[in-house]
Amino acid sequence: MTTGDAATIRDLSRPIWGTQVWQVRLNVQHIFQDRGVLEGMDGLWLDFREFRPKRELGEGHRSVASLYINLRNCGARLEQHGVPVVMSGDPSARVLGEVQRLVGIRLVDVEVKPPGGETLLRFDSALVLSCFPAVSREGDSWVLNTDLGDVLKLGPGPRMTYISGRR
């Protein structure tokens, strides 16, 4: 990934800047083996919306986008004021208790760092969700789907793909 690619991803992620997380979904896997039960997380979704004034019914909202983080190909860490709060390798009960803090807060900006594509999602309340793409040639690290049909992907590895919803 080049500096230009990182800047392009930053620009293409702008539709979600200033929007609010209204829903967080976490997919936890339980794998049963003869040696016991393994537990792991394989997907984290953040759904974003923006508030819009409605003339007759008061305030409303409009769905903007959904961000899927593939935790099988990408590690994640939630920090506040630079201090780690929880990581994707932590027990799922702990992660469940902490990621819900993202609900209701506003995304301030997105930064992608070359060469590997580490992605920082900065929120209000000094919360930062960091995604660390695995050095993998298969699968996406994260996918942003906007309600306008745009798709922005990071992965496999540090590769970026953008598909415009405008035809």
C-alpha positions in Angstrom: 0.0 0.0 0.0 1.3 3.4 -1.0 0.7 6.8 0.7 -1.6 7.6 -2.2 -3.7 4.5 -1.6 -4.0 5.4 2.1 -5.1 8.9 1.1 -7.6 7.5 -1.3 -9.1 5.2 1.3 -9.3 8.2 3.7 -11.2 10.3 1.1 -13.6 7.4 0.2 -14.4 6.8 3.8 -15.6 10.5 4.3 -19.3 9.6 3.9 -19.2 8.0 7.4 -17.3 10.8 9.1 -19.6 12.7 11.5 -22.1 9.9 11.6 -23.2 8.0 14.7 -22.8 4.3 15.5 -26.3 3.1 16.1 -25.7 -0.6 16.1 -22.8 -3.0 16.8 -22.9 -6.6 15.9 -20.2 -9.2 17.0 -20.2 -12.7 15.7 -18.7 -15.2 18.2 -17.7 -18.7 17.2 -17.7 -21.7 19.5 -15.6 -24.6 18.1 -16.1 -28.0 19.9 -13.2 -30.4 19.7 -12.1 -33.5 21.6 -9.7 -31.2 23.6 -12.5 -28.9 24.7 -14.3 -25.8 23.4 -12.4 -23.0 21.6 -14.0 -19.6 21.4 -13.2 -16.9 18.9 -14.7 -13.9 17.2 -14.9 -13.8 13.5 -16.8 -10.6 12.6 -17.5 -7.2 13.9 -20.1 -4.9 12.2 -20.6 -1.2 12.9 -23.7 0.4 11.5 -23.7 4.1 11.0 -26.5 6.6 10.7 -27.0 10.4 10.6 -29.7 12.4 12.2 -32.0 14.4 10.0 -34.7 16.9 11.0 -38.2 15.9 10.1 -40.7 18.7 9.7 -43.7 17.0 11.2 -42.5 14.2 13.4 -39.4 15.7 15.1 -36.0 14.3 14.6 -35.3 11.2 12.4 -32.3 9.4 11.1 -31.0 8.0 7.9 -28.8 4.9 7.6 -25.5 5.7 6.0 -23.2 2.7 5.9 -22.1 -0.6 7.5 -18.5 -1.5 8.2 -17.6 -5.2 8.5 -14.3 -6.0 10.1 -13.2 -9.6 9.4 -11.6 -10.7 12.6 -10.3 -13.9 11.0 -8.0 -11.8 8.8 -7.5 -8.8 11.0 -6.8 -8.0 14.6 -8.7 -5.2 16.3 -8.1 -3.1 19.4 -10.3 -0.5 21.2 -8.4 2.2 23.0 -9.4 5.3 25.0 -6.9 8.1 25.5 -4.2 5.8 24.0 -4.8 3.1 26.6 -6.0 -0.3 25.3 -9.5 -1.1 26.6 -10.0 -4.5 24.8 -8.5 -6.5 22.0 -10.0 -9.0 19.6 -7.9 -11.8 21.3 -9.6 -11.1 24.7 -12.4 -13.4 26.0 -15.6 -12.7 24.1 -17.5 -11.8 27.3 -15.0 -9.0 27.9 -15.2 -7.8 24.3 -19.0 -7.9 24.3 -19.0 -5.7 27.4 -16.7 -3.1 25.9 -17.6 -2.8 22.2 -21.1 -1.7 23.2 -19.5 1.6 24.3 -19.3 2.5 20.6 -23.1 2.7 20.3 -24.3 6.2 20.2 -21.0 7.9 19.6 -19.9 9.8 16.5 -17.1 8.8 14.1 -14.6 11.7 13.8 -12.3 10.4 11.1 -10.6 7.5 9.5 -6.8 7.1 9.0 -5.1 4.3 7.1 -1.3 3.8 7.5 0.9 2.4 4.8 2.5 0.0 4.1 0.3 -2.6 5.8 -3.1 -0.8 5.9 -3.5 -0.4 9.7 -6.8 1.4 10.0 -7.7 3.8 12.8 -11.3 4.8 13.4 -11.4 7.8 15.7 -14.6 8.4 17.7 -15.8 11.0 20.1 -14.9 10.3 23.7 -11.2 9.7 22.6 -12.1 6.2 21.6 -10.1 4.7 18.7 -10.8 1.3 17.1 -7.6 0.0 15.4 -7.6 -2.7 12.8 -4.4 -4.6 11.9 -4.7 -6.5 8.6 -3.0 -9.9 8.6 -0.3 -10.6 6.1 -2.7 -12.7 4.1 -3.4 -13.2 0.4 -6.9 -14.4 1.0 -10.0 -12.5 2.2 -10.8 -8.9 3.1 -9.7 -7.2 6.3 -12.6 -4.9 6.3 -15.5 -3.8 4.0 -17.4 -0.6 4.0 -20.8 -0.7 2.3 -22.6 2.6 1.9 -26.4 2.9 1.5 -25.7 4.5 -1.9 -24.2 1.2 -3.1 -20.5 2.1 -2.8 -18.2 -0.6 -1.6 -14.7 0.0 -0.2 -12.5 -3.0 0.7 -9.1 -3.4 2.3 -7.6 -6.7 1.5 -6.4 -9.2 0.7 -3.3 -8.0 2.4 -2.8 -4.2 1.8 -4.8 -4.0 -1.4 -7.7 -1.6 -1.8 -10.8 -2.1 -3.9 -13.5 0.5 -4.6 -16.7 -0.1 -6.4 -19.0 2.9 -7.0 -22.7 2.5 -6.5 -23.3 5.1 -9.2 -23.9 3.5 -12.5 
